[in-house]
Amino acid sequence: MVAVQQNSLRVSTEEASKRRQILEGARKMFMDFGFDGASMGEIAKAAGVSKGTLYVYFADKCALFEAIVEEEAIEQGKVAFNLDPRRDVPITLHEFGEAYIAMICRPGGGSAIRTVMSIAERMPDVGRRYYERVLEKTINRLATYLEAHVAQDELVIDDCQFAASQFMLMCQASLFLPFIFQAAPAPSPNRINQVVTSAVRMFLAAYKAK
């Protein structure tokens, strides 16, 4: 019985390792050639597996790309935003803003976003799932924090969902678009701090209780 369990665990570990190997190869091909330019044959070569092995794990290129998008969602979900409603609003917003921009503008992190953007019109389900699992989830978390402080009469906000989106976009100002279109490298911590400080100031000027 123990031997069977050990063999099962070894097979499971090997399968996970092989899947990881395939995803890393596919990620590189999608980054270098985009979704349309990356063929399953080239992905198999980049991953160091046979084409037959590739199809054992993924039915087609769409399934493979969706797995990469799912991993990106999981990776971004690991970012620890401290949105404890008991925390001070200016400090919490500033820490959130810095962590958020560092997450979406991290070196190499823009590739998945660019690829999703390039195929969202043709594969709307992929774009929608990415938005729901990554972007909307973060908006909801911040909105819940804001709602707690509206209830405490510290903030005056009619629509916390809108305000959360607004703050996140203010934090992106001059940072995200140049990065995502490869017009500029990932912003430095000092530059992120400057932009987020301005975003917090503008946000509180609009929504802090008088």
C-alpha positions as a printed NumPy array, in Angstrom:
array([[  0.   ,   0.   ,   0.   ],
       [  2.818,   2.401,   0.92 ],
       [  4.656,   1.527,  -2.295],
       [  1.549,   2.297,  -4.353],
       [  1.131,   5.678,  -2.631],
       [  4.797,   6.515,  -3.197],
       [  4.55 ,   5.594,  -6.882],
       [  1.383,   7.677,  -7.231],
       [  3.09 ,  10.655,  -5.574],
       [  6.129,  10.297,  -7.838],
       [  3.944,  10.194, -10.968],
       [  1.994,  13.224,  -9.754],
       [  5.226,  15.139,  -9.103],
       [  6.625,  14.2  , -12.504],
       [  3.419,  15.277, -14.243],
       [  3.429,  18.617, -12.427],
       [  7.072,  19.122, -13.386],
       [  6.369,  18.29 , -17.022],
       [  3.379,  20.63 , -17.08 ],
       [  5.542,  23.383, -15.609],
       [  8.191,  22.722, -18.263],
       [  5.6  ,  23.049, -21.034],
       [  4.137,  26.247, -19.61 ],
       [  7.574,  27.856, -19.329],
       [  8.338,  27.011, -22.958],
       [  4.937,  28.288, -24.08 ],
       [  5.297,  31.485, -22.082],
       [  8.601,  32.233, -23.804],
       [  7.113,  31.601, -27.248],
       [  4.066,  33.77 , -26.567],
       [  6.341,  36.53 , -25.27 ],
       [  8.618,  36.353, -28.318],
       [  6.093,  35.753, -31.104],
       [  2.637,  36.532, -29.728],
       [ -0.327,  34.169, -29.712],
       [ -0.664,  33.847, -33.49 ],
       [  3.048,  33.456, -34.155],
       [  3.606,  30.676, -31.613],
       [  2.81 ,  27.281, -33.153],
       [  2.311,  24.13 , -31.097],
       [  5.337,  22.61 , -32.82 ],
       [  7.584,  25.504, -31.856],
       [  6.179,  25.514, -28.337],
       [  7.016,  21.815, -28.009],
       [ 10.597,  22.508, -29.133],
       [ 10.962,  25.427, -26.716],
       [  9.637,  23.249, -23.875],
       [ 11.929,  20.339, -24.763],
       [  9.066,  17.846, -25.253],
       [  7.558,  16.011, -28.187],
       [  4.475,  17.389, -29.883],
       [  2.636,  14.254, -28.774],
       [  3.528,  14.915, -25.143],
       [  2.363,  18.514, -25.504],
       [ -1.083,  17.347, -26.639],
       [ -1.334,  14.961, -23.709],
       [ -1.34 ,  17.968, -21.386],
       [ -3.101,  20.578, -23.522],
       [ -5.737,  20.019, -26.208],
       [ -4.749,  23.071, -28.238],
       [ -2.974,  26.424, -28.159],
       [ -6.01 ,  28.158, -26.644],
       [ -6.037,  25.762, -23.679],
       [ -2.317,  26.29 , -23.235],
       [ -2.634,  30.056, -23.265],
       [ -5.571,  29.977, -20.851],
       [ -3.421,  27.948, -18.443],
       [ -0.774,  30.695, -18.59 ],
       [ -3.413,  33.365, -17.97 ],
       [ -4.66 ,  31.361, -14.998],
       [ -1.127,  31.21 , -13.61 ],
       [ -0.785,  34.97 , -14.007],
       [ -4.015,  35.407, -12.051],
       [ -2.719,  33.138,  -9.284],
       [  0.623,  34.957,  -9.228],
       [ -1.015,  38.354,  -8.903],
       [ -3.374,  36.953,  -6.289],
       [ -0.353,  36.229,  -4.09 ],
       [  0.373,  39.938,  -3.706],
       [ -0.443,  40.828,  -0.114],
       [ -2.524,  43.992,   0.029],
       [ -3.026,  44.912,   3.681],
       [ -6.573,  46.247,   3.522],
       [ -7.496,  45.746,   7.144],
       [-10.392,  48.214,   7.692],
       [ -8.836,  49.288,  11.011],
       [ -5.794,  50.738,   9.253],
       [ -5.215,  54.445,   8.57 ],
       [ -6.586,  55.473,   5.167],
       [ -3.66 ,  57.556,   3.749],
       [ -1.072,  54.956,   4.788],
       [ -3.137,  52.047,   3.507],
       [ -3.861,  53.714,   0.164],
       [ -0.214,  54.571,  -0.317],
       [  0.972,  51.041,   0.484],
       [ -1.733,  49.559,  -1.721],
       [ -0.822,  51.863,  -4.614],
       [  2.865,  51.026,  -4.443],
       [  2.213,  47.283,  -4.222],
       [ -0.323,  47.434,  -7.059],
       [  1.965,  49.293,  -9.467],
       [  4.954,  47.12 ,  -8.562],
       [  2.77 ,  44.1  ,  -9.392],
       [  1.439,  45.206, -12.792],
       [  4.714,  46.853, -13.884],
       [  7.096,  44.17 , -12.708],
       [  9.807,  43.162, -15.256],
       [  8.356,  40.441, -17.474],
       [  4.904,  40.882, -15.982],
       [  3.546,  42.864, -18.909],
       [  3.854,  40.026, -21.403],
       [  0.71 ,  38.207, -20.293],
       [ -1.267,  41.463, -20.245],
       [ -0.082,  42.419, -23.745],
       [ -0.962,  38.999, -25.112],
       [ -4.396,  38.996, -23.479],
       [ -5.056,  42.455, -24.901],
       [ -4.01 ,  41.316, -28.372],
       [ -6.427,  38.368, -28.478],
       [ -9.313,  39.599, -26.273],
       [-11.41 ,  40.641, -29.26 ],
       [-11.027,  37.221, -30.903],
       [-11.206,  35.255, -27.63 ],
       [-13.471,  37.367, -25.394],
       [-13.844,  34.588, -22.799],
       [-10.113,  34.714, -22.102],
       [-10.17 ,  38.491, -21.751],
       [-13.231,  38.404, -19.507],
       [-11.792,  35.733, -17.226],
       [ -8.519,  37.614, -16.928],
       [-10.387,  40.796, -16.011],
       [-12.576,  39.023, -13.447],
       [ -9.797,  36.997, -11.805],
       [ -7.141,  39.713, -11.728],
       [ -8.403,  43.264, -12.182],
       [-11.965,  43.105, -10.859],
       [-10.886,  41.043,  -7.864],
       [ -8.416,  43.748,  -6.841],
       [-10.991,  46.509,  -7.391],
       [-13.463,  44.654,  -5.183],
       [-10.931,  44.261,  -2.38 ],
       [-10.13 ,  47.972,  -2.358],
       [-13.818,  48.913,  -2.633],
       [-14.619,  46.824,   0.44 ],
       [-11.919,  48.686,   2.38 ],
       [-13.3  ,  52.056,   1.257],
       [-16.843,  51.05 ,   2.232],
       [-15.652,  50.358,   5.788],
       [-14.291,  53.892,   6.066],
       [-17.393,  55.423,   4.546],
       [-19.33 ,  53.663,   7.306],
       [-16.952,  55.237,   9.838],
       [-17.622,  58.701,   8.343],
       [-13.973,  59.147,   7.349],
       [-14.714,  59.12 ,   3.617],
       [-17.66 ,  60.428,   1.624],
       [-18.088,  58.177,  -1.413],
       [-21.311,  57.356,  -3.246],
       [-19.852,  54.519,  -5.353],
       [-16.877,  52.747,  -3.766],
       [-16.444,  50.425,  -6.768],
       [-15.981,  53.449,  -9.017],
       [-13.716,  55.202,  -6.496],
       [-11.509,  52.107,  -6.184],
       [-11.124,  51.92 ,  -9.977],
       [-10.435,  55.643, -10.076],
       [ -7.665,  55.415,  -7.484],
       [ -6.011,  52.487,  -9.242],
       [ -6.003,  54.388, -12.529],
       [ -4.526,  57.462, -10.862],
       [ -1.708,  55.272,  -9.546],
       [ -1.064,  54.064, -13.097],
       [ -0.684,  57.605, -14.475],
       [  2.532,  57.997, -16.528],
       [  3.682,  54.526, -15.386],
       [  1.56 ,  51.704, -16.776],
       [  0.938,  52.705, -20.408],
       [  4.598,  53.495, -21.221],
       [  5.541,  50.191, -19.584],
       [  2.878,  48.033, -21.258],
       [  3.668,  49.478, -24.701],
       [  7.409,  49.048, -24.043],
       [  8.064,  52.766, -24.386],
       [  9.754,  52.742, -20.964],
       [ 11.229,  50.164, -18.586],
       [  9.568,  49.124, -15.346],
       [  9.335,  52.256, -13.161],
       [ 11.739,  52.68 , -10.263],
       [ 10.503,  52.49 ,  -6.649],
       [ 11.209,  56.216,  -6.299],
       [  9.074,  57.092,  -9.339],
       [  6.266,  54.803,  -8.14 ],
       [  6.368,  56.537,  -4.764],
       [  6.065,  59.988,  -6.392],
       [  3.075,  59.019,  -8.535],
       [  1.261,  57.148,  -5.757],
       [  1.813,  60.029,  -3.32 ],
       [  0.123,  62.358,  -5.812],
       [ -2.714,  59.874,  -6.372],
       [ -3.39 ,  59.587,  -2.633],
       [ -3.405,  63.366,  -2.267],
       [ -5.908,  63.828,  -5.101],
       [ -8.092,  60.954,  -3.902],
       [ -8.355,  62.325,  -0.38 ],
       [ -8.994,  65.841,  -1.636],
       [-12.049,  64.465,  -3.425],
       [-13.342,  61.94 ,  -0.917],
       [-12.097,  62.712,   2.591],
       [-14.859,  63.795,   4.966],
       [-14.67 ,  67.514,   5.703]])
